Amino acid sequence: MPGNSGNEDRWSLVAVAGVLSFVAMLDMNIVNVALADIADGLNVSAATAQWAVLGYQLPVVALLLPVGRWLDGVGLRAALLSATAGFALCSAAAALAPWAAWLIAARVGQGACAAVLFVLMPVLAMRSVRPEVRGRAMSVPATLGPLGAVTGPAVGGLLLDQLGWRWVFLVKIPFCLLALLVVRRAMPRDGRLHAPDRRSLADSSLVAAGVTALLLALTLASDGPAWLALAVAAVPPLWWWLRGPGGRPVTGALRASGLLRAHGAVLSLAAGFAAMHYVVALHLQREDGVSATATGLTVLAFPLGMGLAGPLGGRLADRYSPRRVAVLGACLTALGLLLLVPLGDGWSPPDVAWRLALAGVGMGLNGGPTQALVMGAAPPGRAATVGSALQLARSLGFTLGPALATAAWGLAGAAGGARAGLALAAGAACLAVPLLALPARAPAVRVPEKSVDVPLTQE
């Protein structure tokens, strides 16, 4: 491995963090458009084919917190290589699936590897550069990850029309191979990989059971509000975990960092974005009769604004402060969503597009600085734990947003459903502003150190 000086930034590893964040988030939505073809190709029902999506999403969200604790005690390089290789192998297995059970098993394995990648990416970006350029580095995965989620359906539709459903799984493999090559050459060895102990496996089972029940309740609520009752089943395992030896270090790390409000802001912004995306796409096509192509181009205004503003947000955070830039971004996002509410019934794509672009600029300015704010305040040896909580907040927000928008739409009725859903989205975004603007005092909680996060710029 080539050597480097202690002050050298490893931007190639930051690029890896961005690419793998994009790929992992792309897989959250890219398969949705191929479900009908998967059902026909494997001769299964649409409900069975739906598990090609849920089989990935459930382990991603359910394993984030246990994976975070485990990664705080293992080598970052070994974990990254293993997770990336596993993600690629499971993608290939899914593409080659001869029957549904094979496909679902491959997607569950892929989701478990993705959970490791989600936790590692902000840690990798943070540790690959000096603190004075951390905002720019954190903006790379913070921007590319959500862009992957937004562009997933478009990429999946193109592959489906041109090459068939199996290519929806194969398209990510070249990016994984490139990431493996860069990591092997540019990343210093920093420890070995070891299996979780029995206590960690028990903790993982409790968290996985609770989060899976919660995620299923939110996901299936659109089919019927009665599914929300399933969320009650999430309470006992999560309560036992929080009160036990597995949950206390996680809550202790978050309290010690004094950034519980920032995690709430991440969840509320993600919920607002997801609710807005759901309502706008549904209303334009069903109510206003806009074509699918025009709807897709209109909704793309949001990721376009986000992609353009993301690098700027990182630079501003390095020059001023992450908190100020994060608050500015949250304000612009809230303003863009608020301006959607009074549009009334006569929506036109240009009217919607510039408002979405404004909200996207806000999200771009917010993402990197918020991650830099949270990860920079993580206690020593707890970066992966704090990063996993951050990713869990974002993932739950993405799931919670459409479920709440569906409920608001149903309560308001057909006439005012879209406006109610947008008002909910705007309210969630507005909530993020005070959560970020008011810094919390860190209580005097001492978190035991398991390891020290040594920057990858030092060898």
C-alpha positions in Angstrom: 0.0 0.0 0.0 1.5 3.4 -0.9 2.4 5.5 2.0 1.3 9.0 2.6 2.1 11.9 5.0 0.1 12.5 8.1 -1.6 15.6 6.7 -2.6 14.1 3.4 -6.4 13.8 2.7 -7.6 10.5 1.0 -10.2 11.9 -1.3 -10.3 8.6 -3.2 -11.8 7.0 0.0 -14.3 9.8 0.3 -15.3 9.1 -3.3 -15.7 5.4 -2.4 -18.0 6.5 0.5 -20.1 8.5 -1.9 -20.3 5.7 -4.6 -21.2 3.0 -2.1 -23.8 5.3 -0.4 -25.4 5.9 -3.8 -25.4 2.2 -4.6 -26.8 1.1 -1.3 -29.6 3.7 -1.4 -30.2 2.9 -5.1 -31.1 -0.6 -4.1 -33.9 0.7 -1.8 -36.1 1.7 -4.7 -34.6 0.3 -8.0 -36.4 -3.0 -7.7 -39.8 -1.5 -7.2 -40.4 -1.0 -10.9 -39.4 -4.6 -11.7 -41.8 -6.4 -9.4 -44.3 -7.3 -12.1 -41.6 -8.7 -14.3 -40.1 -10.6 -11.4 -43.4 -12.1 -10.6 -43.9 -13.2 -14.2 -40.3 -14.5 -14.6 -40.4 -16.6 -11.4 -44.1 -17.6 -11.7 -45.0 -16.2 -8.3 -47.7 -13.8 -7.0 -47.3 -10.0 -6.7 -47.3 -10.3 -2.9 -44.4 -12.8 -3.0 -42.5 -10.7 -5.5 -42.9 -7.7 -3.0 -40.5 -9.5 -0.7 -37.7 -8.8 -3.2 -38.0 -5.3 -1.8 -38.8 -6.0 1.8 -36.1 -8.7 2.0 -33.6 -5.9 1.4 -35.2 -3.1 3.4 -35.9 -4.9 6.6 -32.4 -6.1 7.4 -31.0 -2.7 6.4 -33.1 -0.9 9.0 -33.3 -3.6 11.6 -29.5 -4.2 11.8 -28.2 -0.6 11.8 -27.9 -0.2 15.6 -26.4 -3.6 16.4 -24.0 -3.2 13.4 -22.9 0.2 14.7 -21.9 -1.2 18.1 -20.1 -4.1 16.5 -18.2 -1.9 14.1 -16.8 0.2 16.9 -14.7 -2.8 17.9 -13.4 -4.1 14.6 -11.1 -3.0 11.8 -12.7 -0.5 9.4 -10.8 -1.7 6.3 -11.7 -5.4 6.9 -15.3 -4.7 7.5 -15.6 -2.5 4.4 -14.0 -5.0 2.2 -16.1 -7.8 3.5 -19.4 -5.9 3.3 -18.7 -4.6 -0.2 -17.7 -8.1 -1.5 -20.8 -9.6 0.2 -23.0 -6.9 -1.3 -21.7 -7.7 -4.8 -21.9 -11.5 -4.4 -25.5 -11.3 -3.2 -26.4 -9.0 -6.1 -25.1 -11.6 -8.5 -27.0 -14.3 -6.6 -30.2 -12.3 -6.9 -29.7 -11.8 -10.6 -29.2 -15.6 -11.1 -32.1 -16.6 -8.9 -34.1 -19.6 -10.5 -36.9 -19.3 -8.0 -38.4 -16.9 -5.4 -36.9 -18.3 -2.3 -33.4 -18.0 -3.7 -34.1 -14.4 -4.7 -35.5 -13.5 -1.2 -32.5 -15.1 0.6 -30.1 -13.2 -1.6 -31.8 -9.9 -0.9 -31.8 -10.5 2.8 -28.0 -11.2 2.6 -27.6 -8.1 0.5 -29.6 -6.0 3.0 -27.4 -7.2 5.9 -24.2 -6.1 3.9 -25.9 -2.8 3.1 -26.5 -2.2 6.8 -22.8 -2.4 7.3 -22.1 0.0 4.4 -24.7 2.5 5.6 -23.0 2.7 9.0 -19.4 2.8 7.6 -19.8 5.4 4.9 -20.0 8.5 7.1 -17.3 7.1 9.3 -15.1 6.5 6.3 -15.6 10.0 5.0 -14.9 11.6 8.4 -11.7 9.6 9.0 -10.3 10.0 5.5 -9.7 13.8 5.8 -8.4 16.4 8.2 -11.1 18.1 10.5 -10.8 21.4 8.6 -12.2 19.9 5.4 -14.6 17.4 7.1 -17.7 19.3 5.9 -16.8 18.9 2.2 -16.0 15.2 2.8 -19.2 14.5 4.6 -21.3 16.2 1.9 -20.2 13.5 -0.6 -22.0 10.5 0.9 -24.7 12.8 2.4 -25.6 14.0 -1.1 -25.1 10.9 -3.2 -27.0 8.6 -0.9 -30.4 10.3 -1.2 -29.7 10.9 -4.9 -29.5 7.1 -5.3 -32.9 6.7 -3.6 -34.5 9.3 -5.9 -33.0 8.1 -9.1 -33.6 4.4 -8.4 -37.0 4.1 -10.2 -35.7 5.9 -13.3 -32.6 3.7 -13.5 -34.6 0.6 -12.8 -37.2 1.5 -15.5 -34.5 2.0 -18.1 -32.7 -1.3 -17.3 -36.1 -3.1 -17.3 -37.1 -1.8 -20.7 -33.7 -2.4 -22.4 -32.2 -5.5 -20.7 -34.7 -7.2 -18.4 -35.2 -7.5 -14.6 -32.1 -9.4 -13.8 -30.0 -6.4 -14.8 -31.6 -4.4 -12.0 -29.4 -6.5 -9.7 -26.3 -6.7 -11.9 -25.9 -3.0 -12.5 -24.3 -2.3 -9.1 -21.5 -4.9 -9.3 -19.0 -2.8 -11.3 -19.2 0.0 -8.8 -18.6 -2.5 -6.0 -15.5 -4.0 -7.8 -14.1 -0.5 -8.3 -14.6 0.3 -4.6 -12.9 -2.9 -3.6 -9.9 -2.0 -5.8 -9.6 1.5 -4.3 -10.0 0.4 -0.7 -7.3 -2.3 -1.0 -4.8 0.2 -2.5 -5.6 3.4 -0.5 -6.8 2.3 2.9 -4.4 1.4 5.7 -4.9 -1.7 7.7 -6.5 -0.9 11.1 -7.4 -4.1 12.7 -9.1 -7.5 12.2 -12.6 -8.6 11.8 -14.2 -10.8 14.4 -17.6 -12.3 14.9 -20.1 -10.7 17.3 -20.3 -12.5 20.7 -23.4 -14.1 22.1 -24.6 -11.0 23.9 -24.3 -9.0 20.7 -26.3 -11.6 18.8 -29.1 -11.5 21.5 -29.1 -7.7 21.3 -29.3 -7.9 17.5 -32.3 -10.2 17.7 -34.2 -7.9 20.0 -33.5 -4.8 17.9 -34.3 -6.7 14.7 -37.6 -8.0 16.0 -38.7 -4.5 17.2 -37.6 -2.5 14.2 -39.0 -5.1 11.8 -42.4 -5.0 13.4 -42.3 -1.2 13.3 -41.2 -1.0 9.7 -43.8 -3.6 8.5 -46.5 -1.6 10.3 -45.5 1.6 8.5 -45.0 -0.1 5.1 -48.2 -2.0 5.1 -50.3 0.8 6.6 -51.1 2.1 3.0 -53.0 -1.1 2.4 -55.1 -0.7 5.5 -54.8 1.4 8.7 -55.3 -1.8 10.8 -51.7 -2.7 10.0 -50.5 0.1 12.3 -51.6 -2.1 15.3 -48.5 -4.2 14.4 -46.4 -1.4 15.8 -47.5 -2.3 19.3 -45.5 -5.5 18.9 -42.3 -3.5 18.5 -42.5 -2.0 22.0 -41.5 -5.0 24.2 -38.3 -6.1 22.4 -37.1 -2.5 21.9 -37.8 -1.7 25.6 -35.9 -4.8 26.7 -33.0 -3.8 24.5 -32.9 -0.2 25.7 -32.9 -1.2 29.3 -30.3 -3.9 28.8 -26.5 -4.0 28.2 -26.9 -3.6 24.5 -29.0 -0.4 24.5 -27.4 1.5 27.3 -24.1 2.2 25.4 -26.0 3.5 22.4 -28.2 5.8 24.4 -25.2 6.9 26.5 -23.2 7.8 23.4 -26.1 9.9 22.0 -26.6 11.7 25.3 -22.9 12.3 25.7 -22.7 13.8 22.3 -25.6 16.2 23.1 -27.1 15.7 19.6 -30.3 13.9 20.2 -32.1 17.0 18.7 -30.0 16.7 15.5 -31.1 13.1 15.1 -34.7 14.2 15.4 -34.1 16.8 12.8 -32.7 14.2 10.4 -35.8 12.0 10.9 -38.2 14.9 10.4 -36.5 16.2 7.3 -36.4 12.7 5.8 -40.1 12.2 6.6 -41.0 15.6 5.1 -39.0 14.8 1.9 -40.5 11.3 1.5 -44.1 12.5 2.2 -43.7 15.3 -0.4 -42.3 13.0 -3.0 -45.2 10.6 -2.5 -47.9 13.3 -2.6 -46.5 15.2 -5.6 -46.0 12.2 -7.8 -49.5 10.8 -7.0 -51.3 14.1 -7.4 -49.7 15.1 -10.7 -50.6 11.8 -12.4 -54.0 11.0 -10.8 -55.5 14.4 -10.3 -54.0 16.7 -12.9 -53.5 14.1 -15.6 -49.9 14.9 -16.1 -48.0 12.2 -18.1 -45.5 9.9 -16.3 -42.6 11.4 -18.2 -43.6 15.0 -17.3 -44.1 13.9 -13.7 -40.7 12.2 -13.6 -39.0 15.3 -15.0 -40.8 17.6 -12.5 -39.9 15.5 -9.5 -36.2 15.4 -10.7 -36.0 19.1 -9.9 -35.5 18.2 -6.3 -32.5 15.9 -6.7 -31.1 18.4 -9.3 -31.2 21.2 -6.7 -29.8 18.9 -4.0 -26.9 17.7 -6.2 -25.9 21.2 -7.1 -26.1 22.5 -3.5 -24.4 19.5 -1.8 -20.8 20.5 -2.5 -21.5 24.1 -1.6 -23.0 23.1 1.7 -19.8 21.2 2.6 -17.6 24.2 1.7 -19.7 26.6 3.7 -19.7 24.3 6.7 -15.9 24.2 6.6 -15.7 28.0 6.3 -18.3 29.0 8.9 -19.9 26.3 11.1 -21.8 23.1 10.3 -24.7 24.1 12.5 -25.4 27.4 10.8 -25.3 25.9 7.3 -27.5 22.9 8.4 -30.1 25.4 9.8 -30.0 27.4 6.6 -30.6 24.3 4.6 -33.5 23.2 6.8 -35.1 26.6 6.4 -34.9 26.5 2.6 -36.3 23.0 2.5 -39.2 24.0 4.8 -39.8 27.1 2.7 -39.9 25.1 -0.6 -42.4 22.7 0.9 -44.5 25.4 2.5 -44.8 27.1 -0.9 -46.3 23.9 -2.3 -49.3 24.0 0.1 -51.2 26.9 -1.3 -51.0 25.8 -5.0 -54.6 24.7 -4.9 -56.1 22.2 -7.4 -54.5 23.6 -10.6 -51.0 22.3 -10.4 -48.6 22.9 -13.4 -45.2 21.1 -13.6 -43.2 24.4 -13.8 -45.0 25.8 -10.7 -44.1 22.6 -8.8 -40.6 22.2 -10.2 -39.1 25.5 -9.0 -40.5 24.9 -5.5 -39.1 21.4 -5.5 -35.7 22.8 -6.7 -35.7 25.3 -3.8 -36.4 22.5 -1.3 -33.7 20.3 -3.0 -31.2 23.1 -2.6 -32.0 23.2 1.1 -31.6 19.5 1.5 -28.2 19.7 -0.3 -27.0 22.4 2.0 -28.3 20.5 5.0 -27.0 16.9 4.5 -23.2 17.2 4.7 -23.1 19.8 7.5 -25.6 17.8 9.6 -23.5 14.7 9.2 -20.3 16.6 10.0 -22.1 18.1 13.1 -23.2 14.7 14.4 -20.1 12.7 13.6 -17.7 15.3 14.8 -19.4 15.2 18.2 -19.3 11.4 18.6 -17.5 10.3 21.7 -14.1 8.6 21.2 -14.5 5.0 20.0 -18.2 5.5 19.3 -18.3 6.9 15.8 -20.0 3.9 14.2 -22.6 3.8 17.0 -23.5 7.4 16.5 -23.4 6.9 12.7 -25.8 4.0 12.9 -28.3 6.0 15.0 -28.1 8.7 12.3 -28.8 6.3 9.5 -31.6 4.7 11.5 -33.2 8.1 12.0 -33.0 8.8 8.2 -34.3 5.4 7.2 -37.3 5.6 9.6 -38.1 9.1 8.3 -38.1 7.8 4.7 -40.6 5.0 5.8 -42.7 7.2 8.1 -43.2 10.0 5.6 -45.4 8.2 3.0 -47.3 6.4 5.8 -48.2 9.7 7.4 -49.0 11.3 4.1 -51.4 8.4 3.2 -53.1 8.8 6.6 -53.5 12.6 6.2 -54.8 12.2 2.7 -57.4 9.7 3.8 -58.6 11.8 6.8 -58.9 15.0 4.6 -60.8 13.2 1.8 -60.4 13.4 -1.9 -60.9 17.1 -2.2 -58.2 18.2 0.3 -56.0 15.1 0.5 -53.0 16.4 -1.5 -53.0 19.7 0.4 -53.2 17.8 3.8 -50.3 15.6 2.8 -48.2 18.5 1.7 -49.0 20.4 4.9 -47.8 17.4 6.9 -44.6 17.3 4.8 -44.0 21.0 5.3 -44.7 20.7 9.1 -42.1 18.0 9.4 -39.5 20.1 7.6 -40.3 23.1 9.8 -39.8 21.0 12.9 -36.2 20.3 11.9 -35.3 24.0 12.1 -35.6 24.5 15.9 -34.2 21.1 16.5 -31.0 22.1 14.7 -30.9 25.7 15.7 -31.1 25.1 19.5 -27.8 23.4 20.6 -28.3 20.9 23.3 -26.1 20.9 26.4 -24.2 17.7 26.7 -24.9 16.1 30.0 -22.1 14.7 32.1 -22.3 11.2 30.9 -19.1 9.3 30.6 -19.0 6.7 27.8 -16.4 4.0 28.2 -13.9 3.9 25.4 -13.6 0.7 23.5 -11.3 2.0 20.8 -10.0 5.3 19.6 -11.0 6.6 16.1 -7.6 7.2 14.5 -8.0 9.2 11.2 -7.1 7.3 8.1 -4.8 10.2 7.2 -2.4 9.1 9.8 -0.3 6.0 9.4 
